[in-house]
Amino acid sequence: MRGGKKKDDTLDDESELNEQRTEGANAVAFSSAVYIPYHKQPPRYIRVRGQNKRIREFNRTFLAQELVETYASSQSKQTTPPNEATPSEQPAKVDTASGGPVWAVEFSQDGRFLATGGRDRVLRVWAVIATEEDRKAYDDEENADTEKEERLSAPVFHSKPAREFKGHEGDILDLSWSSLDSSLRLWSIPDKAVAYSSQLTDIITAVGFSPDGKTAIAGTFHGFCMFYETEGLKYMSQLHVRSSRGKNAKGSKITGIQAMNFSPDNADSEVKLLVTSNDSRVRIYNMADKTLEAKFKGHENGCNQIRASFSDDGAYVICGSEDRKAFIWSREIVESESREKRPGEYFEAHSDVVTTAIFAPTKTRQLLQASQDPIFALCNPPPVTLRSKEESTASLISPSDAQSEYSATARKPEESPAFIARSAHYDGNIIVTTDNTGLIKVFRQDCAFTKLSVAEIRILDVARSRNPCK
């Protein structure tokens, strides 16, 4: 209505209007005292807004974990003050309170590890909590540190890096897990020298490879994507990433390149190329004919090395932003949707520039399921072992004797195909974001929400309204 009040897009669904949500930048990592009720209290969800979209797929998202301590501590271990270093050893200027921006974040192909690198020149590898023993060790360590009552939480990673690699003399701008085939074709390992090289007339600002490793892609400062045969680096073709009109028609610096085959088992499947650039745009091209298939906007990326990425199933595109938000777009569109106004969702993730934002792969969610993660275990209860009356009676009378008597017959219950399929938890996405100060945040979707009855939710809403501090 003209002159009327603009509808506030921050309101949640009607069933949740009474729940006051916080911004992701101000969220506190989920942790709650363990108590007896059958359904445990759900975590505090952050506010997720829609962009040209009414139904939000990431509506029930909460902050699950923060990883920050080691970035700050690594700077305190520096032995030579920056102002006393020789000119050739002068380190890059960093924030004294942290390690500075994280520029590169990547999951390993098996989903077990997350590698991060950035301004502080240290490559860190974080291990996923993948087994019940891992989770028990994490809980024991956290409970010992806090010296409080037992807590319920939903972490994804161990709180300290599994490995740290040092030796870089500049910012770590990119990293990759196992691009071994491509590396061997480009470098002579015995000679420790470049085997093939190609001279470009522009500064290279991003690199990538086709899924089969046969094509190398270089993004440049003036917005070109150059395609080369990996073997010998022979020039093939180029693509100018730019708008057809306006201020972005001249092309902007390429900050990220990712090529993905959505049907790797199909030889005729088309490879899609995801390109991020400093004109605050993310574009998807058909790699075969270089035609533009989709363009996403809404985020801000005017001068940082921010890059977008696909979820591992190709359903979503996610990207950080200079305005402290994380943006998520659906890759597929329906006929009724405008190609110029692609629907998306976003939330305020940090109090500084969000330098990276990625989805955890399906394998990571499956590993968490195996570790008895409290969220996934409620969504998909693990199979139980049925014991005979004699076994139960024996274990109650003499646990040690029962263990020796029945250890030979004890075995882990078999997991059905349906259970394994549910372990993918496609409605339980995990999002990792980083910012300009080195803070790493882990956000999760609460797929266990549907396990709570409407009555229980109303009871919790009433309890919260009476005691907002809890």
N, C-alpha and C positions, 0 to 999 in steps of 0.2 A: 504494500500500500504506500502510495507516494506520501512522503512526509512522516510516515510511521517509523516506529523503532525497528532497527535492523535485528533480525532474528539472531540470537547468540548461538554460533555453531559450536560452542564449547560444551553445551549441555549434552548429557549422555542419554541413553535410551530411557523411555518413560519409567521402566521398572527400576531405574537407578538414579532418578533425579534427586533423591534425598542424600545420595552419597557424594560428599565433597571430595573431589580428586585433586591431587597436587600435580604440578608440572614435573616432568621427568628430571629436570635439572635440580629440583629440590627434594626428590624422592629419597627415602632412606631404604637401604637394602633390607629385603624381607627377612624378619627374624621374629619368632613368636615363641612364648613359653609353651612347652609341651603339656597338654592336658588331656583329660579322659574322654570328652565327647566323641561320638562315633565319627562325625565329620568335623575336621579341624577348621578353624577360622581362616577364610581366604585372605591373601595378602592385599595390601593397599594398591589399587590400580592407579596408574598415571592417566593424565588427560590426553586422549588421542583425538585429533581433529580431522575432519574430512575435507578434501579438496575436490570440488565438483563430484561429490560422492555422498550419498545419504547413509548407506549401510557400511559400518566400519568393521572390517575383518580383524583388525588388531585392537579391538575395543578393550579387552581385558588383559592389558599388559602391565607388568610390574617390574620394579628393579630387583633383580635377584642377587647381584654381587658387584663389588667394586674391587679393582686391582690397581693399587696406586703406590703403595709403600716403597716398593723396590726402586721405582723411578727416582724418587727423592733421595733414597739412601745411596744410590750409585754416585750421585754428585758429591756427597759428603766424604766419599773415599778418595777423592782426587788429592794427590799429594802435592802437586805444583799449582799454586794459585795462578789464575789466568793472566794476571798482569805481570807475572814474573817469568812467563814462558818466552822462549826465543821466538823471533818473528816467524820462522818456518814451522814452529810447533804451536803457534797461537790457536787455541781451540775456538770453535764457533761460540758466539754469545748465546748463553742459555739462561733460562729462568732459574734463579738460585733456589727456588722452592720446589722445583721439579726438574725432570729431564727434558722438558720442552715438548713440542708436538710429536705425536706418533703419526708417521706418514704411511706406513705399510702394515697391513694386518692380513694374514692368510692362514686358513685351516689346512692341515695335512690331508692327503687324499683319503686316508682311512678314518678321518674325523677325530683322531685321538689327541692331536696337538694343535695349538694355536701359536703362530710365530708373529712377533711384533717388533718393529724397529722404527727409529726416527731420529730426532735431533741429537739425542745423547750418544748415538753411534753404537749402541749395544743391541745386539739381536737376542731377544728373549724367547724362550719356548715354554709355553704353559701347557700343562697336562690336564686332560679332562678327567673328572672323577668317573672312572669306568667300571669299577667293581665294588662289591659290598665291602671289601677290605679297605679300599680307597675311601669310601664314605665314612666308615667307622674311624679311620685314622684322622680324617678331616674333622669329624665331630669331636673326637677326643682332644685334638689340638685346640680347637676353638673354645671348647668348654673349659679347658685348662687355662687358656689365656684370659678369658673373661671372669673366671671364678664366680660364675653366676649359676642359676638353675639351668637345667638342660633346655636347649633351645631347638625349635623347629625352623629350618631354613632350607633354601633350595639352590645351593651353589652349583655351578657348572664346572669350575676349574679349581685345582689346588691353589691355595692362597699365595704360594711362592713359586717362582719359575723353576722348571725342571732343569733347564740349562741356560747359560748366558755365554754368548760369543762376542768377544771384543777384538778390536784391531782395525775397524774402519776409521779412516781419517777424515771422513765427512758424513753428512746426514745420510741415513739409510732411507732411500726414496722408494725402493721397490724390492720385493723378494718373491721367491717362487719355490714351491716344494716339487722336487723331481721334475724339472724340465731337462733331464739328463740327455735324452736323445738329441735335442737341439743343441745343448752345450757341447757335446762331443763333435758335432758337425761344424761348430764355429771355432773351436779351440783345439790346438794340438796339445794334449796333456803331457806327453813326454818332453816336448820342447818348451812347455810353459809359455806358449806364444799364440797369438791369434792366427788361425789357419786361413780364415777368409775375412775380408773387410770390404766395406763399400762407403765411399765418401758422399755425404749429403751436403747440400748447400744451405741447410737450415739446422738450427739446434735441435737435437733429439730430446724430447721431454717425457716420452712414455714409450714402452715397448710391449710386445705381446707375440704370441704364436698361435697358429691355427691348431685345432684339436689334434690333428694328425701329425703336427710338428713339421710339416713340409713347407709352410709359409711363415716367414718372419715379418712382423709388422712394426713399423717405427712411426710414432706420432711426433710432430714437430711444433716449434714455437708459433708458427704462423698458420696452424690449423690443417696441415696435410697429414694424411696417413699413407705411408709408403710401403708397398708390398714387395717382398723379395723371396726368391727361392732360398730356403735355408741352406741347402747344399750349394756352397759357392757364393751365396748372397748375390745372385743375379737379379737385377731389377725386373719386376713384372708389370706393376701398374701403380696408380696412385689415386687417392680420393681426397677432395678438398671438403673439409667439414666446416660448413658455414650456412647461414640463413640465406634465403633467396633475395631478401631485401632488408633495408634498415641498417643499423649500426653494426650488426653482426655479419654482414655480407662479406666482409673482408677476411673472416676467419680468425679464430682465437686459439691460444695455446691448448694443445691436447694434454690432458692431465691423467687420463686413464684409458686403457684398451683391454677388452676381454672378448675373446671369441669362444662361442659355445655351440655345440651340436646337441640339439634337444632330443634327437633319436639316434644315439651312437650305434645301435644295432641295425639301422637302416642305411644302406650304402647310398641311397638317393636323397637322404635327408639334407636339408640346406643348413649351412652354418650361418649363425647370426653374429654380428659384430657390434658390441656395445662400446660406444665412444663417449667419454666425458671431456668437456672443454671449458675454458674460462669465460664463456659467454653465458654461464648459468643454464646450460642445456645438457641433456643426456639424450643421445640418439642411438637408434638401432638400425643397422644396415644389413641388407642381404649381402654376404661376403662374395657370392658368386658374380652378381651383376652390379654390385655397389649401389643399389637403389635404397633410398631412405624408406623405412617401414614404420618408424614411430619416433616421436620426439616428446620428451618429458621436460617439464619446467615447473617452477615453484620454489625451488631451492636457490640459494645464493652461492655462487662460486666464481668470483671475479678475479682473484689473485692467488688462491691457495692451490696446493697439489691434491685436491679432493677428487676422488674417483668413485664411480658407481660400480655396482656388481650385480650379477644375477644370483637369485637363489639357486640351489643345486638342481632343482627340478624345472627351473626356467619360468616359474609362474610369476615371480616378482622381480622388480628392480629396486635396489635400495641405494641411498646416497646420503652423505653428510651434507652440512650446509654451514656457511659462515654466520648465519643468524642463530646458531646454537641448536638447530633442529636436525632431526633425522627424517627423511622422506621415503615413502614406500609407494610404488606404483604397480598396478597389475599389468603384466605384459600384454595379455590378450584383451581385446576390446569387443564389445557387442555392437550390433548394427546401429543401435539407438544412440551410442556415445559419439561425441564429437572428437575428431582426430586432433583438433587444436586445443581442446580442453580435456586432457586425459585425466580420468579419476585417480585420486591418490589419497594417502593418509600421511599425517606427520605428527610428531610430538617433540616437545622441547626436551632434549636429552642431557645437555650440559650447560654450564654457565660460561662457556667459551666456545670458540669455533669447533664444530664437530668435524674432525679431519678424516675419519673413516667410519663406515657403518657397513656391516656385513651380516649375512645370515649364517648360522651354523648349519653344516650339512646334515642330511638325514642320518648318516652313520653316527654322528655325535649324539643325536637324540636316542638312538638305539643303545648306545653305550650307557647313557644315563639311565635308561630303563633297566639295564642289567645291574646297575649299582643300587637299586632300590631307592631311586629318587622319589621324594614324597609326593611330588605333583604327578609324575608319570605312573607311579605305583597305584595311585587312586584312580587314574583314568583306565589303566590296564592292569588289574591285579595279577601278580605272577601265579603260575600254577602251583598247587600245593601237593605235598606228598601224603598219601593216605597210608596209615600204619595199622597193623592188626591190633587187636585188643591185647594180645600177649606182649607186643613190642611196647605199647603205651604203658602197660602195667609194669613191665621190667624197667623202663626208663624212670618211672616214678619211684620205684623201690631203691634201685641202685644205679644211678646214672653212669658211674664208671664201668660197672659190669655190663650194663646194657650197651654201652658204646663199643666195648670189645666184642660182645656177642653178635651185635647186629651191624658192625661197621662193614662187614663183607657184603651185606645185602643192601646197605644204604646207597642211594643214588639220587642225583638231581632229577626232579620231575621233568618229563619231556614237554617241550614247548610246541604247541600246535601251530600249524600254518597261519591260523587266524590270529593267534597271539603275536606271532612274529610280524604279521602285517600291521597289527595295531601299534606295534612298538615304534613305527615310523613317526607317529604323532604329528600328522600334518597340520593339526590345529593347535600344536604346542610349539610354535616357532621360537627359536632363540636368536637374539640379535646382540651383537657385540659392537659397541661404539667407543671411539677414542676422541680426545680433544687436544687443544693446543697446549695444555699444561702437562700432558702425559697420563691423564686419568683414563682408566679403562673401565667401562660399565657393561654389565651383562643384563639385558632385559629379556623377560620371558612372557609368553602367553599362558594364561591360566586355563589350560584345557580341562582341568578338573572341575571347573565351575559348574558344568552341567550335571555333576554328580550331587550337587547340593539341591535339595528341594526348595521350592518357592517359599514354603513355610519357614524353613531354616534361614533363608536369606532375609526374610522380613524380621525374624527374631534378632538376627545380627545387626540389621539396620537400626532397630529400636535400641539395642544395647549401645551401639556407637553414638547415637544421638544423645543418650543419657550420660555417657562417659566418653567424650570426644578424644581424651588423651590416650585411650587404649586402641 
